[in-house]
Amino acid sequence: MKNISKDQAQHRANQIEAFEKELKYIEDDNIVTISQEQKNSIKTYHKTILKNLTASFDIDSTNKKKQLSLGMKITSFLAALGLAFSIYLMFLNFWGDFNTNTQVVILILTPLALLAITMKLSQIETTSYYAKIAGLLSFTTFVINLSMLGQIFNIAPSPNAFLIWSIFALLLAYAINARLLLGISIIFFSFFMSAKFATWGGGYWIGFGEHPENFLPIAIILFLTSFIAHKRVWGFEAIYRVFAILLFFIPVLILSNFGGASYFDVDEDFIEVFYQVIGFVFSALAIYIGTKKGLREVVTSGNIFFTIFLYTKFYDWFWEWMPKYLFFLIIGLSAILILILLKRYRDKA
């Protein structure tokens, strides 16, 4: 039991619950008959597993516990957010009372102390709520303190700070199995790589957001990374895929409407049409791949962006000259048509 993560333990508990419900339906329909002795053996076996999993990982064995756990996750995030703002404002309030040497010592020791607390809590705590709060605080102070050290020593701003923050968040995410920190790490990594692409393209790194195409190679890297097996953590693959899809389709959506933001020195209308085609093709491909591989987040994202691309084209084609009631009628009918096509595809899948 110690060789699995808490999320894997929770998944096993969910499987046991689903099995018991399905078994009841099978018996009610007289598909199979299981003797009372066999039922007792299965029940005892499942109770033992759930008891061991609960003792080792403090999992949610009932729906009521799952609802309470969701509330605890939200509360822990708010706690981390409140404490992070408190530390930041406390720094601002008392910062002028310290000399430079004291400031440097505080800036270095604060994230290190919180990192040590995070690792200790992750070892002694089964729920990991407090470890994740401490981890988020450690990361927040690391970001703030590195920025303040740069101001103290008058260091020129650099995109390398994004990479350092990304690596720190990534290591914390894998150490305490924190998906939120993984998402933060991906965001900072995308900023770093986009800034590098901007400088390689002859621009200044601060303007990395002016060309959405800077994010497209990062999206491909993240999507490929999502297929690497993550044995010690649970759910990280989905986080990589979701951010890969967002970092791909959002730039494509922007470029399909504002071709002037592209690196390509060609006619803007051509660029917009090109990226509109890319948006339709790849969103449909996302639906297909997600369905084949059983990746629900990919299917959902593909559906959302396919619909967005379709409706933006409807707006371009019809909004200016068509009566508004007819425009929205077309929107409704097209949604029904998409629903019919998806239903047929689902039935064949």
Backbone hydrogen bonds in HBPLUS format (Angstrom, degrees):
<---DONOR---> <-ACCEPTOR-->    atom                        ^
c    i                          cat <-CA-CA->   ^        H-A-AA   ^      H-
h    n   atom  resd res      DA  || num        DHA   H-A  angle D-A-AA Bond
n    s   type  num  typ     dist DA aas  dist angle  dist       angle   num
A0009-ALA N   A0005-SER O   2.98 MM   4  6.28 149.6  2.08 144.1 153.0     1
A0010-GLN N   A0006-LYS O   2.85 MM   4  6.17 152.8  1.93 149.8 157.5     2
A0011-HIS N   A0007-ASP O   2.93 MM   4  6.14 149.4  2.02 139.4 147.9     3
A0012-ARG N   A0008-GLN O   3.02 MM   4  6.30 150.3  2.11 141.9 149.3     4
A0013-ALA N   A0009-ALA O   3.05 MM   4  6.37 155.5  2.11 146.3 152.7     5
A0014-ASN N   A0010-GLN O   2.92 MM   4  6.21 152.8  2.00 147.8 155.4     6
A0015-GLN N   A0011-HIS O   2.98 MM   4  6.24 148.8  2.08 144.2 152.6     7
A0016-ILE N   A0012-ARG O   3.04 MM   4  6.37 152.1  2.12 147.6 154.7     8
A0017-GLU N   A0013-ALA O   3.06 MM   4  6.35 160.2  2.10 149.4 154.1     9
A0018-ALA N   A0014-ASN O   2.93 MM   4  6.14 161.3  1.96 148.9 154.1    10
A0019-PHE N   A0015-GLN O   2.86 MM   4  6.02 154.3  1.92 146.8 154.2    11
A0020-GLU N   A0016-ILE O   3.05 MM   4  6.28 159.6  2.09 149.9 154.3    12
A0021-LYS N   A0017-GLU O   3.17 MM   4  6.43 156.2  2.23 147.1 153.1    13
A0022-GLU N   A0018-ALA O   2.95 MM   4  6.12 164.8  1.97 152.1 156.4    14
A0023-LEU N   A0019-PHE O   2.85 MM   4  5.95 155.9  1.91 149.2 156.2    15
A0024-LYS N   A0020-GLU O   3.24 MM   4  6.39 148.5  2.34 136.4 143.5    16
A0025-TYR N   A0021-LYS O   3.25 MM   4  6.65 155.3  2.31 146.3 152.0    17
A0026-ILE N   A0022-GLU O   2.95 MM   4  6.26 159.5  1.99 153.0 158.7    18
A0027-GLU N   A0023-LEU O   2.97 MM   4  6.20 157.2  2.02 148.2 153.9    19
A0028-ASP N   A0024-LYS O   2.91 MM   4  6.12 156.4  1.97 148.1 155.2    20
A0029-ASP N   A0025-TYR O   3.05 MM   4  6.26 144.8  2.18 145.8 154.1    21
A0031-ILE N   A0026-ILE O   3.07 MM   5  5.48 172.8  2.07 162.9 160.7    22
A0030-ASN N   A0027-GLU O   3.02 MM   3  4.96 159.6  2.06 104.1 109.2    23
A0039-LYS N   A0035-SER O   2.95 MM   4  6.31 158.3  2.00 152.0 158.7    24
A0040-ASN N   A0036-GLN O   2.91 MM   4  6.11 159.1  1.96 146.6 151.8    25
A0041-SER N   A0037-GLU O   3.01 MM   4  6.26 150.3  2.10 141.2 149.4    26
A0042-ILE N   A0038-GLN O   2.93 MM   4  6.21 162.1  1.96 153.0 157.0    27
A0043-LYS N   A0039-LYS O   2.82 MM   4  6.02 163.0  1.85 152.1 157.6    28
A0044-THR N   A0040-ASN O   2.85 MM   4  5.97 159.7  1.89 146.3 151.7    29
A0045-TYR N   A0041-SER O   2.93 MM   4  6.08 157.1  1.98 144.6 151.4    30
A0046-HIS N   A0042-ILE O   2.88 MM   4  6.13 162.1  1.91 153.8 158.0    31
A0047-LYS N   A0043-LYS O   2.89 MM   4  6.06 157.6  1.95 147.4 154.1    32
A0048-THR N   A0044-THR O   2.98 MM   4  6.17 154.1  2.05 145.4 152.0    33
A0049-ILE N   A0045-TYR O   3.07 MM   4  6.36 158.9  2.11 146.5 152.1    34
A0050-LEU N   A0046-HIS O   2.87 MM   4  6.08 171.6  1.88 156.6 158.8    35
A0051-LYS N   A0047-LYS O   2.86 MM   4  5.94 152.6  1.94 143.2 151.2    36
A0052-ASN N   A0048-THR O   2.99 MM   4  6.19 161.4  2.03 148.7 153.1    37
A0053-LEU N   A0049-ILE O   2.84 MM   4  6.08 162.8  1.87 155.6 161.0    38
A0054-THR N   A0050-LEU O   2.85 MM   4  5.88 158.3  1.89 145.1 151.2    39
A0055-ALA N   A0051-LYS O   2.97 MM   4  6.10 155.0  2.04 143.2 150.1    40
A0056-SER N   A0052-ASN O   2.97 MM   4  6.12 149.4  2.07 143.7 151.8    41
A0057-PHE N   A0053-LEU O   2.77 MM   4  5.68 156.9  1.82 149.4 155.8    42
A0058-ASP N   A0054-THR O   2.86 MM   4  4.33 140.7  2.02 116.9 123.6    43
A0066-LYS N   A0062-THR O   3.09 MM   4  6.44 149.0  2.19 143.5 152.5    44
A0067-GLN N   A0063-ASN O   3.02 MM   4  6.33 154.9  2.08 149.4 154.8    45
A0068-LEU N   A0064-LYS O   3.05 MM   4  6.34 157.9  2.10 146.5 152.6    46
A0069-SER N   A0065-LYS O   2.83 MM   4  6.00 149.2  1.92 145.1 154.1    47
A0070-LEU N   A0066-LYS O   3.02 MM   4  6.28 149.7  2.11 145.2 152.2    48
A0071-GLY N   A0067-GLN O   3.23 MM   4  6.54 156.3  2.28 143.4 149.1    49
A0072-MET N   A0068-LEU O   2.93 MM   4  6.24 147.5  2.03 143.0 152.7    50
A0073-LYS N   A0069-SER O   2.86 MM   4  6.16 147.1  1.97 147.6 156.1    51
A0074-ILE N   A0070-LEU O   3.09 MM   4  6.38 161.1  2.12 150.0 154.2    52
A0075-THR N   A0071-GLY O   2.92 MM   4  6.10 158.9  1.96 145.7 152.2    53
A0076-SER N   A0072-MET O   2.83 MM   4  5.96 154.5  1.89 144.1 151.0    54
A0077-PHE N   A0073-LYS O   3.04 MM   4  6.26 152.1  2.12 143.8 150.9    55
A0078-LEU N   A0074-ILE O   3.00 MM   4  6.30 160.3  2.04 149.3 154.6    56
A0079-ALA N   A0075-THR O   2.83 MM   4  6.06 150.3  1.92 146.1 155.1    57
A0080-ALA N   A0076-SER O   2.94 MM   4  6.17 160.0  1.98 146.0 150.5    58
A0081-LEU N   A0077-PHE O   2.89 MM   4  6.12 157.6  1.94 149.6 156.3    59
A0082-GLY N   A0078-LEU O   2.85 MM   4  6.00 163.7  1.88 149.2 153.5    60
A0083-LEU N   A0079-ALA O   2.93 MM   4  6.09 165.2  1.95 152.1 156.2    61
A0084-ALA N   A0080-ALA O   2.92 MM   4  5.99 151.2  2.00 142.3 150.6    62
A0085-PHE N   A0081-LEU O   3.06 MM   4  6.33 163.6  2.09 151.5 154.6    63
A0086-SER N   A0082-GLY O   2.95 MM   4  6.12 149.8  2.04 141.8 151.3    64
A0087-ILE N   A0083-LEU O   2.91 MM   4  6.16 158.0  1.96 150.0 154.2    65
A0088-TYR N   A0084-ALA O   3.02 MM   4  6.26 163.6  2.04 149.4 154.1    66
A0089-LEU N   A0085-PHE O   2.91 MM   4  6.06 168.9  1.92 153.0 155.7    67
A0090-MET N   A0086-SER O   2.87 MM   4  5.96 147.1  1.98 142.9 152.9    68
A0091-PHE N   A0087-ILE O   2.93 MM   4  6.17 153.0  2.01 147.7 154.3    69
A0092-LEU N   A0088-TYR O   3.13 MM   4  6.49 159.2  2.17 146.8 151.7    70
A0093-ASN N   A0089-LEU O   2.92 MM   4  6.07 147.8  2.02 142.1 151.0    71
A0094-PHE N   A0090-MET O   3.08 MM   4  6.20 161.2  2.11 153.6 156.1    72
A0095-TRP N   A0091-PHE O   2.82 MM   4  5.24 123.7  2.14 146.4 156.7    73
A0097-ASP N   A0094-PHE O   3.07 MM   3  5.63 156.5  2.13 115.8 123.1    74
A0098-PHE N   A0095-TRP O   3.30 MM   3  5.92 171.8  2.30 119.2 121.7    75
A0103-GLN N   A0099-ASN O   2.98 MM   4  6.22 158.7  2.02 154.3 161.1    76
A0104-VAL N   A0100-THR O   2.97 MM   4  6.23 159.5  2.01 154.6 159.1    77
A0105-VAL N   A0101-ASN O   3.05 MM   4  6.31 162.3  2.09 149.8 154.3    78
A0106-ILE N   A0102-THR O   2.95 MM   4  6.16 164.0  1.98 153.3 157.5    79
A0107-LEU N   A0103-GLN O   2.92 MM   4  6.10 161.4  1.95 150.8 156.2    80
A0108-ILE N   A0104-VAL O   3.04 MM   4  6.22 145.7  2.16 146.3 154.7    81
A0109-LEU N   A0105-VAL O   2.90 MM   4  5.99 168.1  1.91 155.2 158.8    82
A0110-THR N   A0106-ILE O   3.01 MM   4  5.80 161.5  2.04 148.9 152.7    83
A0113-ALA N   A0109-LEU O   2.76 MM   4  5.86 160.0  1.80 159.5 164.1    84
A0114-LEU N   A0110-THR O   3.06 MM   4  6.27 164.6  2.09 152.5 156.7    85
A0115-LEU N   A0111-PRO O   2.82 MM   4  5.92 142.9  1.96 137.8 148.6    86
A0116-ALA N   A0112-LEU O   2.96 MM   4  6.23 154.8  2.02 147.0 152.7    87
A0117-ILE N   A0113-ALA O   3.00 MM   4  6.30 155.1  2.06 146.5 153.5    88
A0118-THR N   A0114-LEU O   2.88 MM   4  6.06 152.8  1.95 142.1 149.8    89
A0119-MET N   A0115-LEU O   3.02 MM   4  6.30 162.7  2.05 153.2 155.9    90
A0120-LYS N   A0116-ALA O   3.03 MM   4  6.20 155.1  2.09 145.0 152.1    91
A0121-LEU N   A0117-ILE O   2.89 MM   4  6.07 163.8  1.92 152.8 157.1    92
A0122-SER N   A0118-THR O   2.96 MM   4  6.16 152.8  2.04 147.3 155.2    93
A0123-GLN N   A0120-LYS O   3.13 MM   3  5.27 138.0  2.32  99.1 110.6    94
A0124-ILE N   A0120-LYS O   3.18 MM   4  6.50 149.9  2.28 149.5 157.2    95
A0125-GLU N   A0121-LEU O   2.87 MM   4  5.51 138.8  2.04 151.1 157.5    96
A0132-LYS N   A0128-SER O   3.02 MM   4  6.09 153.2  2.10 142.0 147.9    97
A0133-ILE N   A0129-TYR O   3.05 MM   4  6.37 149.1  2.15 144.6 153.4    98
A0134-ALA N   A0130-TYR O   2.95 MM   4  6.15 167.0  1.96 148.8 152.0    99
A0135-GLY N   A0131-ALA O   2.78 MM   4  5.95 147.7  1.89 140.9 151.2   100
A0136-LEU N   A0132-LYS O   2.93 MM   4  6.06 158.5  1.98 143.7 148.2   101
A0137-LEU N   A0133-ILE O   2.99 MM   4  6.24 153.7  2.06 146.6 154.4   102
A0138-SER N   A0134-ALA O   2.83 MM   4  6.02 153.6  1.90 145.2 152.9   103
A0139-PHE N   A0135-GLY O   2.96 MM   4  6.23 158.7  2.01 147.4 152.6   104
A0140-THR N   A0136-LEU O   2.90 MM   4  6.06 161.4  1.93 145.3 150.9   105
A0141-THR N   A0137-LEU O   2.93 MM   4  6.08 171.1  1.94 155.1 156.9   106
A0142-PHE N   A0138-SER O   2.99 MM   4  6.07 145.2  2.11 138.6 148.9   107
A0143-VAL N   A0139-PHE O   2.96 MM   4  6.27 155.9  2.02 153.9 158.8   108
A0144-ILE N   A0140-THR O   2.97 MM   4  6.25 172.2  1.98 155.6 157.6   109
A0145-ASN N   A0141-THR O   2.76 MM   4  5.68 163.8  1.79 145.3 151.1   110
A0146-LEU N   A0142-PHE O   3.00 MM   4  5.95 155.8  2.06 139.9 146.4   111
A0147-SER N   A0143-VAL O   3.17 MM   4  6.33 155.9  2.23 144.5 150.8   112
A0148-MET N   A0144-ILE O   2.93 MM   4  6.22 155.0  1.99 148.8 156.4   113
A0149-LEU N   A0145-ASN O   2.84 MM   4  6.01 151.6  1.92 146.9 154.5   114
A0150-GLY N   A0146-LEU O   3.10 MM   4  6.29 150.6  2.19 138.8 146.2   115
A0151-GLN N   A0147-SER O   3.13 MM   4  6.51 142.7  2.27 139.7 149.6   116
A0152-ILE N   A0148-MET O   2.92 MM   4  6.21 155.5  1.98 148.7 155.2   117
A0153-PHE N   A0149-LEU O   3.05 MM   4  6.24 165.7  2.07 153.6 156.0   118
A0155-ILE N   A0150-GLY O   2.76 MM   5  4.78 160.0  1.80 143.4 148.9   119
A0154-ASN N   A0151-GLN O   3.31 MM   3  4.86 158.6  2.36  93.3  99.1   120
A0161-ALA N   A0158-SER O   3.32 MM   3  6.08 164.2  2.35 117.3 120.2   121
A0162-PHE N   A0159-PRO O   2.97 MM   3  5.47 132.4  2.20 110.1 121.2   122
A0164-ILE N   A0160-ASN O   3.03 MM   4  6.39 158.5  2.07 152.9 158.2   123
A0165-TRP N   A0161-ALA O   2.94 MM   4  6.15 168.3  1.95 155.4 158.4   124
A0166-SER N   A0162-PHE O   2.88 MM   4  6.00 151.6  1.96 142.5 151.3   125
A0167-ILE N   A0163-LEU O   2.93 MM   4  6.15 161.9  1.97 151.9 155.5   126
A0168-PHE N   A0164-ILE O   3.04 MM   4  6.24 165.2  2.06 151.3 155.4   127
A0169-ALA N   A0165-TRP O   2.98 MM   4  6.15 164.9  2.00 149.7 153.7   128
A0170-LEU N   A0166-SER O   2.86 MM   4  6.01 152.2  1.94 146.4 154.9   129
A0171-LEU N   A0167-ILE O   2.93 MM   4  6.15 164.2  1.96 155.0 157.8   130
A0172-LEU N   A0168-PHE O   3.08 MM   4  6.28 159.8  2.12 146.7 152.5   131
A0173-ALA N   A0169-ALA O   2.84 MM   4  5.98 153.8  1.91 144.5 152.3   132
A0174-TYR N   A0170-LEU O   3.09 MM   4  6.36 161.2  2.13 153.2 156.0   133
A0175-ALA N   A0171-LEU O   2.99 MM   4  6.06 142.3  2.14 139.1 150.2   134
A0176-ILE N   A0172-LEU O   3.02 MM   4  6.17 157.2  2.08 156.2 158.6   135
A0177-ASN N   A0173-ALA O   2.77 MM   4  5.23 110.5  2.26 134.9 148.5   136
A0178-ALA N   A0173-ALA O   2.96 MM   5  4.56 147.3  2.06 122.6 132.2   137
A0182-LEU N   A0178-ALA O   3.21 MM   4  6.55 146.8  2.33 140.6 150.1   138
A0183-GLY N   A0179-ARG O   2.97 MM   4  6.28 156.2  2.03 149.1 154.3   139
A0184-ILE N   A0180-LEU O   3.01 MM   4  6.35 154.2  2.08 147.0 154.3   140
A0185-SER N   A0181-LEU O   2.86 MM   4  6.06 155.2  1.92 144.8 151.8   141
A0186-ILE N   A0182-LEU O   2.95 MM   4  6.24 155.7  2.01 150.2 156.3   142
A0187-ILE N   A0183-GLY O   3.05 MM   4  6.31 155.3  2.11 146.1 152.5   143
A0188-PHE N   A0184-ILE O   3.07 MM   4  6.38 166.4  2.09 155.9 158.0   144
A0189-PHE N   A0185-SER O   2.90 MM   4  6.06 153.7  1.97 147.1 155.4   145
A0190-SER N   A0186-ILE O   2.87 MM   4  6.05 153.4  1.94 147.3 154.1   146
A0191-PHE N   A0187-ILE O   3.02 MM   4  6.33 149.1  2.12 144.3 152.9   147
A0192-PHE N   A0188-PHE O   2.94 MM   4  6.21 159.0  1.99 147.8 153.1   148
A0193-MET N   A0189-PHE O   2.94 MM   4  6.17 174.7  1.95 157.0 157.6   149
A0194-SER N   A0190-SER O   2.94 MM   4  5.89 156.6  2.00 141.2 148.5   150
A0195-ALA N   A0191-PHE O   2.92 MM   4  6.05 154.1  1.98 145.2 152.3   151
A0196-LYS N   A0192-PHE O   2.98 MM   4  6.29 150.9  2.07 147.2 155.6   152
A0197-PHE N   A0193-MET O   2.89 MM   4  6.19 159.6  1.93 150.7 156.0   153
A0198-ALA N   A0194-SER O   2.90 MM   4  6.12 148.0  2.01 142.3 151.6   154
A0199-THR N   A0195-ALA O   3.03 MM   4  6.35 153.5  2.10 145.6 151.5   155
A0200-TRP N   A0196-LYS O   2.90 MM   4  6.16 156.8  1.96 151.1 158.1   156
A0201-GLY N   A0197-PHE O   2.94 MM   4  6.09 131.8  2.18 136.3 148.9   157
A0203-GLY N   A0198-ALA O   2.93 MM   5  5.36 156.2  1.98 156.9 149.7   158
A0202-GLY N   A0199-THR O   3.04 MM   3  5.11 161.4  2.08 105.4 109.5   159
A0207-GLY N   A0204-TYR O   3.01 MM   3  5.77 149.9  2.10 121.5 129.3   160
A0208-PHE N   A0205-TRP O   3.13 MM   3  5.48 134.4  2.35 125.5 122.1   161
A0210-GLU N   A0207-GLY O   3.06 MM   3  5.50 164.1  2.08 115.7 120.8   162
A0214-ASN N   A0211-HIS O   3.00 MM   3  6.00 173.9  2.01 133.1 135.1   163
A0215-PHE N   A0212-PRO O   3.07 MM   3  5.92 164.3  2.09 125.0 128.3   164
A0216-LEU N   A0213-GLU O   3.24 MM   3  5.35 150.0  2.34 103.5 111.6   165
A0219-ALA N   A0215-PHE O   3.11 MM   4  6.40 151.1  2.19 150.9 158.9   166
A0220-ILE N   A0216-LEU O   3.26 MM   4  6.61 154.1  2.33 150.2 155.9   167
A0221-ILE N   A0217-PRO O   3.08 MM   4  6.38 158.8  2.12 147.1 152.6   168
A0222-LEU N   A0218-ILE O   2.92 MM   4  6.17 164.2  1.95 156.0 159.6   169
A0223-PHE N   A0219-ALA O   2.98 MM   4  6.14 157.2  2.03 146.3 152.7   170
A0224-LEU N   A0220-ILE O   3.07 MM   4  6.29 159.4  2.12 150.5 155.1   171
A0225-THR N   A0221-ILE O   2.95 MM   4  6.15 151.0  2.04 144.9 153.8   172
A0226-SER N   A0222-LEU O   3.04 MM   4  6.26 137.4  2.23 143.2 153.3   173
A0227-PHE N   A0224-LEU O   3.23 MM   3  5.78 160.9  2.27 112.2 117.5   174
A0228-ILE N   A0225-THR O   3.03 MM   3  5.53 166.6  2.05 119.3 122.0   175
A0240-TYR N   A0236-PHE O   3.04 MM   4  6.38 160.4  2.08 156.3 160.5   176
A0241-ARG N   A0237-GLU O   3.02 MM   4  6.32 158.8  2.07 148.8 154.8   177
A0242-VAL N   A0238-ALA O   2.89 MM   4  6.07 163.9  1.91 152.7 156.7   178
A0243-PHE N   A0239-ILE O   3.11 MM   4  6.24 171.2  2.11 152.4 154.7   179
A0244-ALA N   A0240-TYR O   2.93 MM   4  6.03 148.7  2.03 142.2 151.8   180
A0245-ILE N   A0241-ARG O   2.92 MM   4  6.14 158.5  1.96 151.5 156.3   181
A0246-LEU N   A0242-VAL O   2.99 MM   4  6.25 161.9  2.02 149.6 154.7   182
A0247-LEU N   A0243-PHE O   2.87 MM   4  5.93 163.3  1.90 148.0 152.7   183
A0248-PHE N   A0244-ALA O   3.08 MM   4  6.15 120.5  2.44 134.4 148.2   184
A0248-PHE N   A0245-ILE O   3.24 MM   3  5.16 142.6  2.39  94.1 104.9   185
A0249-PHE N   A0245-ILE O   2.87 MM   4  5.97 173.6  1.87 160.9 160.9   186
A0250-ILE N   A0246-LEU O   3.13 MM   4  5.70 158.7  2.17 138.5 145.0   187
A0252-VAL N   A0248-PHE O   3.22 MM   4  6.38 158.8  2.27 144.1 150.5   188
A0253-LEU N   A0249-PHE O   2.78 MM   4  5.90 153.2  1.85 147.2 154.5   189
A0254-ILE N   A0250-ILE O   2.97 MM   4  6.24 157.4  2.03 150.8 156.6   190
A0255-LEU N   A0251-PRO O   2.88 MM   4  6.10 167.6  1.90 154.7 157.9   191
A0256-SER N   A0252-VAL O   2.88 MM   4  5.97 138.9  2.05 141.3 152.4   192
A0257-ASN N   A0254-ILE O   3.10 MM   3  5.45 153.0  2.18 105.7 114.1   193
A0258-PHE N   A0254-ILE O   2.77 MM   4  5.89 140.2  1.93 149.0 162.3   194
A0261-ALA N   A0258-PHE O   3.22 MM   3  6.13 173.6  2.23 125.1 127.1   195
A0262-SER N   A0259-GLY O   3.15 MM   3  5.71 166.5  2.17 119.7 122.2   196
A0270-PHE N   A0267-ASP O   3.12 MM   3  5.36 120.6  2.49 100.7 114.7   197
A0271-ILE N   A0267-ASP O   3.13 MM   4  6.52 156.6  2.18 150.5 157.2   198
A0272-GLU N   A0268-GLU O   2.92 MM   4  6.20 161.8  1.95 155.5 159.9   199
A0273-VAL N   A0269-ASP O   3.00 MM   4  6.20 162.5  2.03 148.3 152.8   200
A0274-PHE N   A0270-PHE O   2.86 MM   4  6.02 159.3  1.90 149.3 155.8   201
A0275-TYR N   A0271-ILE O   2.99 MM   4  6.25 165.1  2.01 154.2 156.6   202
A0276-GLN N   A0272-GLU O   2.92 MM   4  6.06 141.1  2.07 141.5 153.0   203
A0277-VAL N   A0273-VAL O   3.00 MM   4  6.27 157.1  2.05 151.3 156.0   204
A0278-ILE N   A0274-PHE O   3.00 MM   4  6.33 157.0  2.05 144.1 151.1   205
A0279-GLY N   A0275-TYR O   2.84 MM   4  5.96 155.5  1.90 140.6 147.0   206
A0280-PHE N   A0276-GLN O   3.04 MM   4  6.32 162.6  2.07 150.7 153.9   207
A0281-VAL N   A0277-VAL O   2.91 MM   4  6.05 174.2  1.92 159.1 161.1   208
A0282-PHE N   A0278-ILE O   2.94 MM   4  5.90 169.3  1.95 151.5 155.2   209
A0283-SER N   A0279-GLY O   3.04 MM   4  5.90 151.1  2.13 139.2 147.3   210
A0284-ALA N   A0280-PHE O   3.07 MM   4  6.14 157.8  2.12 144.1 150.2   211
A0285-LEU N   A0281-VAL O   2.87 MM   4  6.09 147.3  1.98 140.1 150.5   212
A0286-ALA N   A0282-PHE O   2.82 MM   4  5.96 144.7  1.94 137.9 146.9   213
A0287-ILE N   A0283-SER O   3.13 MM   4  6.42 151.8  2.21 141.6 147.9   214
A0288-TYR N   A0284-ALA O   3.05 MM   4  6.35 158.6  2.10 146.4 152.0   215
A0289-ILE N   A0285-LEU O   2.85 MM   4  6.06 174.2  1.85 158.0 159.0   216
A0290-GLY N   A0286-ALA O   2.84 MM   4  5.78 161.4  1.88 145.0 151.4   217
A0291-THR N   A0287-ILE O   2.99 MM   4  6.05 150.8  2.08 141.4 148.8   218
A0292-LYS N   A0288-TYR O   2.99 MM   4  6.22 162.9  2.02 151.3 156.0   219
A0293-LYS N   A0289-ILE O   2.88 MM   4  5.98 160.7  1.92 155.3 160.3   220
A0294-GLY N   A0290-GLY O   2.93 MM   4  5.60 115.4  2.35 130.6 143.7   221
A0295-LEU N   A0290-GLY O   2.76 MM   5  4.51 147.0  1.87 135.1 142.2   222
A0298-VAL N   A0295-LEU O   3.16 MM   3  5.47 128.7  2.43 103.9 116.6   223
A0299-VAL N   A0295-LEU O   3.15 MM   4  6.49 160.7  2.19 155.2 160.6   224
A0300-THR N   A0296-ARG O   2.92 MM   4  6.13 168.9  1.94 156.9 159.8   225
A0301-SER N   A0297-GLU O   3.06 MM   4  6.07 161.5  2.09 136.5 142.0   226
A0302-GLY N   A0298-VAL O   2.87 MM   4  5.97 158.9  1.92 147.0 153.4   227
A0303-ASN N   A0299-VAL O   2.94 MM   4  6.16 159.4  1.98 151.2 156.4   228
A0304-ILE N   A0300-THR O   3.00 MM   4  6.24 161.4  2.03 150.4 155.5   229
A0305-PHE N   A0301-SER O   2.99 MM   4  6.19 172.8  1.99 156.8 157.9   230
A0306-PHE N   A0302-GLY O   2.91 MM   4  5.93 154.6  1.97 145.9 153.7   231
A0307-THR N   A0303-ASN O   3.05 MM   4  6.16 160.4  2.09 146.1 151.1   232
A0308-ILE N   A0304-ILE O   2.97 MM   4  6.25 154.7  2.03 145.8 153.4   233
A0309-PHE N   A0305-PHE O   2.90 MM   4  6.05 168.0  1.91 151.4 154.0   234
A0310-LEU N   A0306-PHE O   2.96 MM   4  6.14 155.6  2.02 144.2 151.5   235
A0311-TYR N   A0307-THR O   2.88 MM   4  6.07 164.3  1.91 153.2 156.9   236
A0312-THR N   A0308-ILE O   2.95 MM   4  6.10 154.6  2.01 150.5 157.3   237
A0313-LYS N   A0309-PHE O   3.18 MM   4  6.35 149.1  2.28 140.3 147.8   238
A0314-PHE N   A0310-LEU O   3.01 MM   4  6.35 153.3  2.08 145.9 153.7   239
A0315-TYR N   A0311-TYR O   2.96 MM   4  6.18 152.5  2.04 143.0 150.2   240
A0316-ASP N   A0312-THR O   3.03 MM   4  6.31 156.4  2.08 142.4 148.2   241
A0317-TRP N   A0313-LYS O   2.89 MM   4  6.09 156.4  1.95 152.2 158.7   242
A0318-PHE N   A0314-PHE O   2.87 MM   4  5.78 171.2  1.87 155.5 158.0   243
A0319-TRP N   A0315-TYR O   3.22 MM   4  4.99 152.0  2.31 122.9 130.5   244
A0322-MET N   A0318-PHE O   2.94 MM   4  5.38 153.7  2.00 160.7 165.5   245
A0326-LEU N   A0323-PRO O   3.00 MM   3  5.37 124.2  2.32 105.8 119.9   246
A0327-PHE N   A0323-PRO O   2.96 MM   4  6.29 149.0  2.06 149.6 159.6   247
A0328-PHE N   A0324-LYS O   3.04 MM   4  6.30 166.8  2.06 156.1 156.8   248
A0329-LEU N   A0325-TYR O   3.06 MM   4  6.13 137.7  2.24 130.9 142.8   249
A0330-ILE N   A0326-LEU O   2.98 MM   4  6.24 154.3  2.04 146.3 151.6   250
A0331-ILE N   A0327-PHE O   3.04 MM   4  6.41 152.1  2.12 143.8 152.0   251
A0332-GLY N   A0328-PHE O   2.95 MM   4  6.17 161.8  1.98 145.0 148.8   252
A0333-LEU N   A0329-LEU O   2.91 MM   4  6.14 165.3  1.93 153.4 157.4   253
A0334-SER N   A0330-ILE O   2.84 MM   4  5.92 155.8  1.90 148.2 155.0   254
A0335-ALA N   A0331-ILE O   3.03 MM   4  6.24 148.9  2.13 143.3 151.6   255
A0336-ILE N   A0332-GLY O   3.07 MM   4  6.40 152.3  2.15 145.3 152.5   256
A0337-LEU N   A0333-LEU O   2.95 MM   4  6.22 153.1  2.02 145.0 152.5   257
A0338-ILE N   A0334-SER O   2.92 MM   4  6.18 158.3  1.96 148.5 153.7   258
A0339-LEU N   A0335-ALA O   2.93 MM   4  6.15 154.1  1.99 143.7 151.3   259
A0340-ILE N   A0336-ILE O   2.93 MM   4  6.24 153.9  2.00 148.5 154.8   260
A0341-LEU N   A0337-LEU O   2.99 MM   4  6.26 163.1  2.02 152.5 156.6   261
A0342-LEU N   A0338-ILE O   2.86 MM   4  6.05 161.1  1.90 152.5 157.8   262
A0343-LYS N   A0339-LEU O   2.91 MM   4  6.05 153.0  1.99 144.9 152.7   263
A0344-ARG N   A0340-ILE O   3.01 MM   4  6.26 158.0  2.06 148.4 153.7   264
A0345-TYR N   A0341-LEU O   2.95 MM   4  6.18 156.6  2.01 145.5 152.4   265
A0346-ARG N   A0342-LEU O   2.78 MM   4  5.97 152.2  1.85 145.5 153.6   266
A0347-ASP N   A0343-LYS O   2.92 MM   4  6.14 153.5  1.99 146.8 153.5   267
A0348-LYS N   A0344-ARG O   3.15 MM   4  6.39 142.4  2.30 140.8 149.8   268
A0349-ALA N   A0345-TYR O   3.00 MM   4  6.12 129.8  2.26 139.1 152.6   269
A0349-ALA N   A0346-ARG O   3.20 MM   3  5.04 133.1  2.43  92.0 104.8   270
